[in-house]
Amino acid sequence: MAFFIEVLLGGLLAGVMYSLVAIGFVLIFKASGVFNFSQGALVLFGALTYVNLVERHVNAWLAFAITLIVLSAIAVAIGQWVLRPLANRPPIVLFMATLGLSLILEGSAQLIWGAQVHGLDLGIDDRPLAIGGVMISLFDLFAAGSAAALVAGLSAMIRYTRFGLSLRAVADDPVAALAVGIRLPRVWASVWALAGFTSLVAGLLWGARLGVQFSLSLVVLKALPVLIIGGFSSVGGAIFAGLLVGATEKLAEVYVGTAIGGGIENWIPYVLAMLFLLMRPSGLFGETPVERV
């Protein structure tokens, strides 16, 4: 039982970090209806910028502030100068635009910072911590706690603040929101800046775990099952689905993967997502689109 709890907790802690990446997608999708595939490139660009500044002996907090400004500026520029002019185009056009932006950002990161792998030390030892007879990684606990605090803060902001009310109004009906005086450009710019912030935090946490390298942009693929299961427009759905995916992949790897040769952790979340696409395409908490015929 102690081993089962360890595996389950490890999955749940990883799931919180999946949720953090997925929330960046949800924020942009709620505000503009765009699936931003370049979110993974923003995660990579933020981590590379931070670690290179620190390696050049810039104070860690100053490096964080500089990287946040740079990443927020890039995210806002993408929203204002690339995606807004394409607002009335078919969804496939918007998707291809964000896919192209992803490749441009990755190429720019390599041009500016190089392609070498960097180690990232956040000052937290990755050592086991015994809690009630259960061994938990101290770094995993710190990373999950940081991600959970950010996720809770974003959820509270969306639910209880004036900005959150504006965001929900824009998500429900942009034309009606504009009619009652909500400034759509300001809301969109704020959402993209928030997406840049979540990308930076996700990049630092995942970079400290995996190393800051170009495969870090592929962490976006871990968020796709979370979005499908939770729903593209629900912050709460991203949180719940992240926990579900994290727990499922770890338990499946340990208890099922050993019987079939291993490697199940990498693809079992997509099997789960496929089942949801077949049975509930809008996800657990997503809104089913209603169209007047």
N, C-alpha and C positions, 0 to 999 in steps of 0.2 A: 504493500500500500504506500509506503514511503517513497518507493521508486516511481510509482504511478503519479503521486503528487508532484514529485520533482519534474517529471516529463510534462505534466499538465501545466505547471507554473512556468516552465521554460517556454512552452508554446504561447501561453497568455502574455508573457512579457514581450516576446517577439511580435505578437499580434498587435500590441499597443503601438509599436513602431511602424507596423504596416498601416495602421489607422492614420498615423501622422502624415505619411506620404499621401494616402488616399484623400485626406481632408483638403489638401491643396487642389486636387481635381474638383472636389465637390464645391468649394468656394467659387471657382471660376465658372463651373457649369451652372450653379444656381443663379449667378449674376448675368451671364451672357449666353448660356446654352451651348458653350463651346467645350468640346473635349480636348483639353490642352495636352497633347502628347509630348510637348517640350518640357513638361514638369521634371522629368528625369534629368534632362540636360541642365536645368536650373539647379537641381540638387548637386550634380557634379561640379558645375561652375562655382557654386558657393563654397563647397568643400575645398576645391583647388585654390581659390583665392585666399581663403582663410589660412590654410596650411602654409602657403608660400609667404604670406605676410609674417606669420609667426617665425618661419625659418629665417627670415631677414631681420629677426630680433625686434619686431614690432610687438608692443604689449598685447597680451591676448584679448583683453577687453576692447582696446582700440582697434585691433584687427577685426574683431567681431562687428564693431560699429561700422568700420569702413566697408566690410563685406556686405553688411546689411543694406547700406546705402546703395552700393553698386548693384546688388541683386534686385533690390526694389526698383531701382531706376530701369534696369533691363526689363523686368516684368511689366512695369507700367508702359514702357516704350512698345513692347510687344502688343499689349492690349490696345493702345491708342493708335499706333501707326501701322500695324499690320492687320489685326483682327477686326477692328471697328470698320475699316473700309470694306471688309468682306462680310459685314453683318447680315446682309440679305441673300447671300449666296447659299447654295445647297450645303448640307452638313459635310459631304465628302470633300468639298473645296476647303472648308475650314480645317478639317482633319489633316489634309495634305499640307496645308500651310503650317500647321503646328509641327508636323513631321519634318518638314523642311527646316523650320526654325531650330528643331532639336539638333539636326546635323550641323547647322551653322554655328550654334552655341558650342557644340563639342569641338568643332574645328577651330573656333576662336580660342577656346580654352587651351587646346594643344599649341596653338601659335603663340599665345601669351606666356603660358606657364610650362610648356614642354610636356612630354608623354611619360616621364618617369613616375614610378610608384612612390608615394609618400606615406610614412607612418604618422599617425595623429594621436597625440597623447593629451587627453583631457584631464589628467591628474587623478583618475580613478583606477585603482588596481583591479585587474580582472582576476580576482581570487574567490574561491568558494566561501560562502557565509552560511553557517549552520543556524537554522531557525526551526525550533521544535523538532529536531531530528531530520529536517529536510535541507539538502544542500542547494543553495541558490547562488548564482554568480553575482558578485557585488556590482560589476559593471552593468550587467543586464538589469539589475534592480534600479540602478541609477538612471540608465537610459530609459527604461519603462516609466519610471517616476517623472522624469523630465518631460517625456512625450505626453504622459497622462495629464500633467499640470497644464501643458500648452493646449491640449485637446479640450480640457475642462474650461480653460479661459476663453477659448474661441467659441465654445458652445454657449457659455454664459453671455458673451458679448452679442452673439447672434440672437439670443432669446430675450435679453433684458435691456439692451441699449437702443438708443435712437438709430444708430447706424444699422444695428441688426434688424430693426423694424423696416428701415429703408431697403435693406438687402432682401428681406422676405417679400416686400411689396414688388420690387423689381423682378424677383423670381416668379411671382404669381402672374403679373401682367405689366410689362414695361411701359406700354402705352398709358394705362391707367395711372401708374406711378408718376409718369411724366406730367400727366394732367393735373395731379394734386400737388405739384411743385417739387417733386424729388429730382435732384440734379443727377441724371444718369451718368454723365462723364465722371463726376466726382465719386459716385458709388463704384463704378467700374475701376477707376484708378486705385481706390482704396482696397478693393478686393484683390487686384493684381499685386499690390504691395504686400498684402497679407500672405498671398501665395508665395511671394519671394521670401518672406520671413519663415514660413513653414518649410520651404525648400532648404534654407540655410540650416535650420535646426536639424532637419532630417539628414542633411549631408554631413554634419558634424558627428551625429550619433552613429550613422552607418559607416562613415569614414573611420571613426575610432575603432569600430568593430572589424571592418573588412580591409582597412587601408584605403587611402585616397588614390584611386586609380580609375581608368576610364570605364571599367565594367560597373562602376558605381551607378552610372546612369541607367543600368538595367534594373535597378531596384524598383523602377516604375512598373516593371512587369509583375512584381509581387503585389502591387496595388490593384491591378486589374480584377482579379477574382473578388477582392474586397469591395470594389465599386459595383460589380455585377450583383453580388449577393446582398449588399446593404442598400443599393439604390444610388444612382448618380446624383441625386439632389438632396440627400439626407446626411447631415453631420452625425446624428445619432446612429444611423445605419452604418456609416463607415466605422464607427467605434465598435459596434456590436459585431459586424462582419469581420473586422480585423482580429478580434478575440477568437471568433469562431474558426477563421482560417488558420491562425497561429496554433491553436490547440489541436485542430484536426490534423495538420501536417506533421506535428511532432508525435502525436499518438499513433498515427498511421505508420510513420517511419519505424517506430519502435516495436509496435505490436503486429503490424501487417507486413512491413517491408522486409523484416528478417525472414519471413516465410517465402517470399518471392524474389529474394536476391538484393533488396535494398534499392535506393534511388527513388522511392515513392514520394518522398517529401517534396521533390521538385515539381511533380505534376498532379498530385492529388487535389490541390486547391482548384485546378482548372477543371477537373472532373466534377467537383462540387459546383463550380460556376456554371458548367454546361447543363447540369441538372436544373439549376435555377432558371437558366435561359429557356429551357424547355417547359418548365412548369409555372414559373412566375417571372416573366421577362423584366418587369419593373423593379425586381428585388424585394427584399423584406419590407423596407420602409420607403421605397421610391413611389412617386406619384404616377399612376397610370394615365397617359395622355388621353384626353377626351376631345374629339373633334366633331364639329357640327357638320352633318352631311346634308 
